[in-house]
Amino acid sequence: MTQAKEFAWTSADFDRVQSLIYKRAGISLHDGKHAMVYSRLSRRLRETGHRSFSEYLSWLESGDGPEWQEFVNALTTNLTSFFREHHHFDMLSAHLRSAHAPKGGWRLWCSASSTGEEPYSIVMTAVESLGSREGFSLAASDIDSRVLDTAQRGVYRMDGIKGVSDERLRKFFLRGKGANEGLIQVRPEFRQKIDFMQVNLVRDGWPFRDPFDIVFCRNVMIYFDGKTQRGVLERIHAVMKPGGLLFVGHAENFTDSKDLFVLKGKTVYERR
């Protein structure tokens, strides 16, 4: 026997959610996401005291308050790990070692930092690659305010760490003791190398003055339709230096935007 849902849920409700998250964050929810959307947004109904999705969505649309951020947070997927897609970090290391360092140091942007594993992987790679010549800045952004808080703290469960060698654990992390046993935290001097910020890739006026040499935008575009992808690529192109490298996810392919980027390596593009 199928258990009755706590809240009524109709196709019209889903259509409204589809439209709102697309306008707000550029995310294209396909029709197979009904169960996911119901599960995640039901929590928001409970938190805000609304009795139906229709009532909640009408309230959401009535203003531009903080619940919009909670709405986006609820529907954002954050899957990440240290040194995910390891070949990218090998290529990043080779590029930093071999290329002539730009005046003022390397400028990097991690545009979907999630809970921090990706930007900290970039920092570790940069520190190891540049050595005494170390000179770089890293901006790390995300649309989800909650994961940014986690990223800034840089605290992780030891049993959840994969892809980080013992040598890197000793150099870049502090191990928790006592009540913090089983936890590790990125050392302060490495956390301080990252400027964390909230950026909506499809809506915000991006807060960057100087162009980047390297951009990581991995496993983000898969949530956008073709039109939105093109628009974001154009904006990324505008904040990069010619010849800069764009790292994208393994399921993302932008060979139809050769006027902006040309394939340089496995899921790595060079800015024209």
C-alpha positions in Angstrom: 0.0 0.0 0.0 1.4 3.4 -1.0 1.9 5.8 1.9 0.0 9.1 1.5 2.2 12.1 1.0 2.4 14.7 3.8 1.7 17.5 1.4 -0.4 17.4 -1.8 1.9 17.4 -4.8 0.7 18.0 -8.4 2.3 18.3 -11.8 1.4 22.0 -11.7 3.5 22.4 -8.5 6.4 20.7 -10.2 6.1 23.0 -13.2 6.2 26.0 -11.0 9.3 24.8 -9.2 10.9 24.0 -12.6 10.2 27.6 -13.8 11.4 29.3 -10.6 14.7 27.4 -10.2 15.4 28.0 -13.9 14.9 31.8 -13.6 16.7 32.0 -10.3 19.7 29.7 -10.8 19.6 28.6 -14.5 19.0 25.0 -13.3 17.0 22.8 -15.7 15.1 20.2 -13.7 14.0 17.3 -15.9 10.7 15.6 -15.4 12.3 12.6 -13.6 13.1 14.8 -10.6 9.6 14.8 -9.1 10.5 12.7 -6.0 13.7 14.6 -5.4 12.0 18.0 -5.5 9.2 16.9 -3.3 11.6 15.4 -0.7 13.8 18.4 -0.5 11.2 21.1 -0.6 8.9 19.4 1.9 11.5 20.4 4.5 11.1 24.0 3.6 7.3 23.7 4.0 7.8 22.3 7.5 10.3 25.0 8.4 8.2 27.9 7.1 4.8 26.5 8.3 3.1 26.3 5.0 0.4 23.7 4.4 0.8 23.2 0.7 3.3 23.6 -2.1 1.0 26.1 -3.9 0.8 28.2 -0.7 4.6 28.0 -0.2 5.5 28.9 -3.8 3.0 31.8 -3.9 4.6 33.2 -0.7 8.1 32.7 -2.2 7.1 34.6 -5.3 5.6 37.5 -3.3 8.9 39.0 -2.4 12.7 38.7 -2.6 13.5 37.6 0.9 16.0 35.1 2.4 13.8 32.1 1.6 14.9 32.3 -2.0 18.4 31.3 -0.9 16.9 28.4 1.1 14.9 27.4 -2.0 18.1 27.4 -4.1 20.1 25.6 -1.4 17.5 22.8 -1.2 17.5 22.1 -4.9 21.3 22.3 -5.4 23.2 19.1 -5.7 26.7 19.0 -4.1 28.8 16.0 -4.9 32.5 16.5 -4.5 35.7 15.0 -3.1 39.4 15.8 -2.8 41.3 15.5 -6.1 38.2 14.4 -7.9 39.1 13.7 -11.6 42.8 13.5 -10.7 44.1 14.2 -14.2 43.0 17.8 -13.9 45.3 18.3 -10.9 48.1 16.7 -12.8 47.6 19.1 -15.7 47.2 22.0 -13.4 50.5 21.1 -11.7 52.3 20.7 -15.0 50.9 24.1 -16.2 52.0 25.9 -13.1 55.5 24.4 -13.2 56.1 25.0 -16.9 54.4 28.2 -17.8 55.8 31.7 -17.1 54.2 33.0 -13.9 52.1 36.2 -14.7 53.0 39.5 -13.1 51.4 39.6 -9.7 51.0 35.8 -9.5 48.5 33.3 -10.8 44.9 34.2 -10.5 42.5 31.2 -10.2 38.8 30.8 -9.7 36.9 27.7 -8.5 33.3 28.6 -9.5 31.5 25.7 -7.8 33.4 25.2 -4.6 30.7 23.2 -2.8 31.9 22.1 0.6 35.5 23.0 -0.1 37.2 19.8 -1.3 37.9 21.2 -4.8 39.4 24.6 -3.8 41.6 23.0 -1.1 42.8 20.5 -3.7 43.7 23.4 -6.0 45.6 25.1 -3.1 47.5 21.9 -2.3 48.4 21.5 -5.9 49.5 25.1 -6.3 51.6 25.1 -3.1 53.4 21.9 -4.2 53.9 23.0 -7.8 55.2 26.5 -7.2 57.4 25.8 -4.1 59.4 28.8 -3.1 58.0 30.7 -6.1 54.6 30.4 -4.6 52.5 33.2 -5.8 48.8 32.8 -6.5 45.3 33.9 -5.4 42.2 31.7 -5.5 38.6 32.9 -5.5 36.1 30.1 -4.6 32.4 30.6 -5.1 29.1 28.7 -4.9 25.5 29.6 -5.1 24.7 27.5 -2.0 25.3 29.5 1.2 25.4 26.5 3.5 28.1 24.6 1.6 30.2 27.8 1.6 30.0 27.9 5.4 31.4 24.3 5.5 34.1 25.2 3.0 35.3 28.2 5.0 35.6 26.1 8.1 37.6 23.4 6.3 36.6 20.7 8.8 36.1 17.1 7.5 35.6 13.6 8.9 38.8 11.6 8.7 36.8 8.5 7.6 35.4 10.4 4.7 38.7 11.6 3.2 39.7 9.9 0.0 42.4 10.8 -2.5 44.6 12.6 0.1 48.0 11.1 0.7 49.4 10.7 4.3 52.1 13.2 3.3 49.5 15.8 2.3 47.5 15.1 5.5 50.5 15.9 7.6 51.4 19.1 5.6 48.0 20.6 5.0 45.7 19.4 7.8 45.4 19.4 11.6 44.1 16.3 13.3 41.4 16.8 15.9 41.9 15.6 19.5 39.6 14.9 22.4 36.0 15.9 21.4 37.3 16.5 17.9 38.8 13.0 17.5 38.1 11.7 14.0 38.0 15.2 12.4 40.6 17.0 10.5 40.8 20.7 9.6 42.8 22.5 6.8 45.6 24.5 8.4 44.8 28.2 8.8 47.6 29.3 6.6 46.1 27.4 3.7 42.5 28.3 4.4 43.6 32.0 4.3 44.8 31.6 0.7 41.1 31.3 -0.5 38.7 34.1 -0.9 35.2 32.4 -0.5 32.2 34.2 -1.9 28.7 33.6 -3.0 28.2 33.9 -6.7 25.2 32.9 -8.9 26.6 32.1 -12.3 23.5 33.1 -14.2 22.2 36.1 -12.3 24.8 38.0 -10.4 27.1 40.8 -11.6 30.3 38.9 -10.9 32.6 40.7 -8.4 35.8 40.3 -10.3 38.1 43.1 -11.4 41.1 41.4 -12.8 41.0 38.5 -15.3 41.8 34.9 -14.3 44.5 32.6 -15.6 42.7 29.4 -14.6 39.1 28.6 -14.0 37.5 25.5 -12.6 33.9 25.1 -13.6 33.3 21.4 -13.2 30.0 19.5 -13.2 28.0 22.7 -13.2 26.9 23.0 -16.8 25.2 19.6 -16.8 22.4 21.3 -14.8 21.9 24.0 -17.5 20.2 23.9 -20.9 22.1 24.8 -24.0 21.2 28.5 -24.0 22.2 28.9 -20.4 25.5 27.0 -20.9 26.4 29.3 -23.8 25.6 32.4 -21.7 27.7 31.2 -18.8 30.6 30.3 -21.1 30.5 33.8 -22.6 30.7 35.3 -19.1 33.6 33.0 -18.1 35.4 33.9 -21.3 35.0 37.6 -20.4 36.7 37.2 -17.0 39.7 35.1 -18.3 43.0 36.0 -19.9 43.6 34.8 -23.5 45.3 31.5 -23.3 43.9 30.8 -19.8 42.7 27.3 -18.9 39.2 26.2 -18.2 38.7 22.9 -16.4 35.2 21.3 -16.8 33.5 18.1 -15.7 33.9 14.7 -17.4 30.4 14.8 -18.8 30.7 18.3 -20.2 31.7 19.1 -23.8 31.9 22.5 -25.3 33.4 21.8 -28.7 30.4 23.7 -30.2 31.8 26.9 -28.7 35.1 26.9 -30.5 34.8 30.7 -30.9 35.4 30.9 -27.1 37.4 27.9 -26.1 39.4 25.2 -27.8 40.1 21.8 -26.4 43.5 21.6 -24.8 43.4 18.2 -23.1 41.0 15.8 -21.5 38.1 18.1 -20.4 40.4 21.1 -20.3 39.9 24.1 -22.7 42.0 27.1 -23.6 40.4 30.5 -23.8 40.7 32.1 -27.2 
